[in-house]
Amino acid sequence: QDARDEGIEPDTVALNAALAACERGGQSDEALLLLSEMEASPSAPPDRISYNTAIAACSRCGEWRTALRLLGEMAERVPPPRNTPDAHSYGAALSACERGGQPDEALRLLERMRSEGLRPGLVHYHAVMRACATRAHWPIAASMLQDARDEGIEPDTVALNAALAACERGGQSDEALLLLSEMEASPSAPPDRISYNTAIAACSRCGEWRTALRLLGEMAERVPPPRNTPDAHSYGAALSACERGGQPDEALRLLERMRSEGLRPGLVHYHAVMRACATRAHWPIAASMLQDARDE
């Protein structure tokens, strides 16, 4: 507005800069208003960058339907020759599908990207795998790793963590442990704390408390410092495994270990311990946990 007040009409570059500010600020409504203004302007029409930025703004706000609509409109509204979606367009749209929990849409987009002669990169596989991290779609997320390798792309830690998350949500602890072993042997995609936390959560989901505790103990040895010590999420997953495995003594020991490492238990940790202690022999301890929680 300041430029217009001084008699200067903003061009496409200036409006794209304003669009980028809206995108980074998470203001999708403002971004869409600006894009509409550009579509009506003979002097500052939108280009591919305009649409990519508006799609990214919608992605940031989880508005996957609008993101896909803009992707489809780009070819009609942008003058040729640069009026077809590029790798950045698909990356932003796939991210919107990921954040919106739309695995089928993400898979369709990946196929469309290939059909237009564009080669997916790691960022595209990351988004599809995270979108497919559901109980129903976990095999597809896992198969994406092989698809990437078939295209000469070596999955990194982020990609393998996305596949691990899919296995965890699909209740596939064996698959998760195989992936973790692969990461432990990989110089290019070593496991991090997120990898171990996810594998522990997969074991917890399947009631494999012994394996969950083993992984908790191995984390400090296998993950490079400084982020190689268990955090609140690690203990939460391991306590949940003890709860599901009916191991009150192990749960109590874990709670003490957590405190000894300077971590403050939260309600989720007390919940798991109290449920693990819901037995005839341990009920007084479960009841005392309520007071412990209040004291903290």
C-alpha positions in Angstrom: 0.0 0.0 0.0 2.9 2.4 0.8 4.2 1.9 -2.8 0.7 2.6 -4.3 0.4 5.8 -2.1 3.6 7.0 -3.7 2.2 6.4 -7.2 4.2 3.1 -7.7 2.3 0.2 -9.0 3.7 -3.1 -7.6 4.8 -5.6 -10.2 4.8 -9.4 -10.1 8.1 -9.5 -8.3 6.9 -7.2 -5.5 3.7 -9.1 -5.1 5.5 -12.4 -5.0 7.7 -11.0 -2.2 4.5 -10.1 -0.3 3.1 -13.6 -1.0 6.3 -15.2 0.4 5.9 -13.1 3.6 2.3 -14.3 4.0 3.4 -17.9 3.4 6.2 -17.7 6.1 3.8 -16.0 8.5 1.2 -18.8 8.0 -1.4 -16.4 6.5 -3.0 -18.4 3.8 -6.1 -16.2 3.6 -3.9 -13.1 2.9 -1.9 -15.1 0.3 -5.1 -16.1 -1.5 -6.3 -12.5 -1.6 -3.0 -11.4 -3.1 -3.1 -14.1 -5.7 -6.7 -13.1 -6.6 -5.5 -9.5 -7.0 -2.7 -10.7 -9.3 -5.1 -12.8 -11.4 -7.2 -9.6 -12.0 -4.1 -7.5 -12.8 -2.9 -6.8 -16.4 0.4 -5.3 -15.1 1.3 -7.9 -12.4 -0.1 -11.3 -13.4 0.8 -14.3 -11.3 3.6 -16.6 -12.5 4.6 -20.1 -11.4 6.4 -18.7 -8.3 3.1 -16.9 -7.3 1.2 -20.2 -7.4 3.9 -22.2 -5.8 4.0 -19.7 -2.9 0.2 -19.7 -2.5 0.2 -23.5 -2.5 2.9 -23.5 0.2 0.9 -21.1 2.3 -2.1 -23.4 2.1 0.1 -26.4 2.9 1.4 -24.6 6.0 -2.2 -24.1 7.2 -3.3 -27.7 6.3 -5.6 -26.5 3.6 -5.0 -29.4 1.2 -8.1 -29.0 -0.9 -7.2 -25.4 -1.8 -3.6 -26.4 -2.4 -4.7 -29.0 -5.0 -7.2 -26.6 -6.6 -4.4 -24.1 -7.1 -2.2 -26.8 -8.6 -4.8 -27.6 -11.1 -5.5 -23.9 -12.0 -1.9 -23.0 -12.6 -1.8 -24.1 -16.2 -5.0 -22.0 -17.0 -4.0 -18.8 -15.1 -0.3 -18.5 -15.8 0.9 -17.5 -19.3 3.0 -20.1 -21.1 5.7 -21.4 -21.4 6.2 -21.5 -17.6 2.7 -22.4 -16.7 3.0 -26.1 -15.7 3.7 -27.3 -12.2 7.4 -28.0 -11.4 9.0 -30.0 -8.6 8.5 -27.1 -6.1 4.8 -27.1 -7.0 4.4 -30.8 -6.3 6.5 -30.6 -3.2 4.2 -27.9 -1.7 1.1 -29.8 -2.7 2.4 -33.1 -1.3 3.2 -31.4 1.9 -0.4 -30.1 2.1 -1.6 -33.7 1.6 0.8 -34.9 4.3 -0.4 -32.3 6.8 -4.0 -32.9 5.9 -3.7 -36.7 6.4 -4.6 -37.5 2.7 -2.5 -40.5 1.7 -4.6 -41.4 -1.4 -4.3 -37.8 -2.7 -0.5 -37.9 -2.1 -0.1 -41.1 -4.0 -2.2 -39.7 -6.9 0.0 -36.6 -7.0 3.2 -38.6 -7.0 1.9 -40.6 -10.0 0.8 -37.4 -11.8 4.3 -35.9 -11.1 5.9 -38.9 -12.8 3.5 -38.8 -15.7 4.5 -35.2 -16.4 8.1 -36.3 -16.7 9.2 -34.9 -13.3 11.5 -37.0 -11.2 10.5 -37.1 -7.5 13.2 -36.3 -5.0 13.7 -37.1 -1.3 11.4 -34.2 -0.3 8.6 -35.7 -2.3 9.1 -39.2 -0.9 9.3 -37.8 2.7 5.9 -36.1 2.3 4.2 -39.2 0.7 5.6 -41.5 3.4 4.5 -39.3 6.2 1.0 -39.0 4.6 0.9 -42.8 4.4 1.8 -43.2 8.1 -1.6 -44.8 8.9 -2.7 -48.3 9.9 -4.1 -48.9 6.4 -1.3 -47.4 4.3 1.9 -48.5 6.1 2.9 -51.1 3.5 2.8 -48.3 0.8 5.0 -46.0 3.0 7.5 -48.8 3.5 7.5 -49.6 -0.3 8.4 -45.9 -1.0 11.9 -46.6 0.3 12.4 -49.2 -2.5 10.8 -46.8 -5.1 13.3 -44.1 -4.1 16.2 -46.5 -4.4 15.0 -47.7 -7.8 15.2 -44.1 -8.9 18.8 -43.8 -7.6 17.9 -41.9 -4.5 19.3 -43.2 -1.2 16.8 -42.6 1.6 18.2 -40.5 4.5 17.4 -40.5 8.2 14.3 -38.4 7.7 12.9 -40.8 5.1 13.6 -43.8 7.2 12.0 -42.2 10.2 8.9 -41.6 8.2 8.8 -45.2 7.2 9.4 -46.2 10.9 6.4 -44.0 11.9 4.2 -45.8 9.3 5.3 -49.1 10.7 4.5 -47.9 14.3 1.1 -46.7 13.4 0.4 -49.9 11.5 1.3 -51.9 14.5 4.3 -53.6 12.7 7.0 -53.9 15.3 9.0 -56.5 13.3 9.1 -54.2 10.3 10.1 -51.3 12.5 13.0 -53.3 14.1 14.2 -54.3 10.7 14.3 -50.7 9.6 16.1 -49.6 12.8 18.7 -52.4 12.2 19.2 -51.1 8.6 19.8 -47.6 10.0 22.3 -48.8 12.6 24.3 -50.4 9.8 24.1 -47.3 7.5 26.8 -44.6 7.4 24.5 -42.3 5.4 21.3 -42.6 7.4 22.1 -43.4 11.0 19.3 -43.6 13.6 18.6 -40.6 15.8 16.6 -40.2 18.9 13.4 -40.0 16.9 14.2 -43.4 15.3 14.6 -45.0 18.6 11.5 -43.4 20.1 9.4 -44.5 17.2 10.8 -48.1 17.4 10.1 -48.2 21.1 6.6 -46.9 20.5 6.1 -49.7 17.9 7.1 -52.3 20.4 4.9 -50.7 23.0 1.9 -50.9 20.6 2.6 -54.6 20.2 3.2 -55.2 24.0 6.8 -56.1 23.5 8.1 -54.6 26.7 11.4 -56.4 26.9 12.4 -55.2 23.4 11.2 -51.7 24.2 13.4 -51.5 27.4 16.4 -53.0 25.4 16.1 -50.2 22.8 15.8 -47.6 25.6 19.1 -48.9 27.0 20.8 -49.0 23.6 19.9 -45.5 22.5 22.9 -43.8 24.3 25.3 -46.3 22.6 23.9 -46.2 19.1 22.9 -42.5 18.6 25.7 -39.9 18.1 25.8 -37.2 20.8 24.6 -34.8 21.9 21.0 -36.0 21.3 21.6 -39.6 22.3 19.9 -39.7 25.7 16.3 -40.7 26.2 13.8 -37.8 26.5 10.3 -37.6 27.9 8.9 -39.2 24.7 11.3 -42.1 25.0 10.2 -42.8 28.6 6.6 -42.3 27.7 6.8 -45.0 25.0 8.7 -47.4 27.3 6.3 -46.9 30.2 3.4 -47.6 27.9 5.1 -50.9 26.9 5.4 -51.8 30.6 1.8 -50.9 31.1 0.6 -53.1 28.2 2.9 -55.9 29.2 1.7 -55.8 32.8 5.0 -55.0 34.3 4.5 -52.7 37.3 8.0 -53.2 38.8 9.7 -52.3 35.5 7.4 -49.2 35.2 8.3 -48.0 38.7 12.0 -48.5 38.0 11.7 -46.5 34.8 9.9 -43.7 36.5 12.8 -43.5 39.1 15.4 -43.6 36.3 13.6 -40.8 34.5 13.7 -38.6 37.6 17.4 -39.5 38.2 18.2 -38.2 34.7 16.6 -34.8 35.5 13.4 -35.4 33.5 10.2 -34.3 35.1 7.4 -36.9 34.6 4.1 -35.6 33.2 0.6 -36.9 33.4 1.2 -39.3 30.5 4.0 -41.0 32.5 1.9 -41.2 35.7 -1.0 -42.6 33.7 1.1 -45.4 32.4 2.6 -46.3 35.8 -0.8 -46.2 37.5 -2.3 -48.5 34.9 0.7 -50.9 35.1 0.2 -50.9 38.9 -3.5 -51.7 38.7 -3.1 -55.1 40.3 -4.1 -56.6 43.7 -0.5 -56.4 44.9 0.4 -52.9 43.6 -2.8 -50.9 44.1 -1.4 -48.8 47.0 1.5 -47.7 44.8 -1.0 -46.7 42.0 -3.0 -44.7 44.6 0.2 -43.0 45.9 1.0 -41.9 42.3 -1.8 -39.3 42.5 -0.1 -37.6 45.4 3.3 -37.8 43.6 1.8 -36.1 40.6 0.3 -33.3 42.8 3.6 -32.8 44.6 5.2 -32.1 41.2 
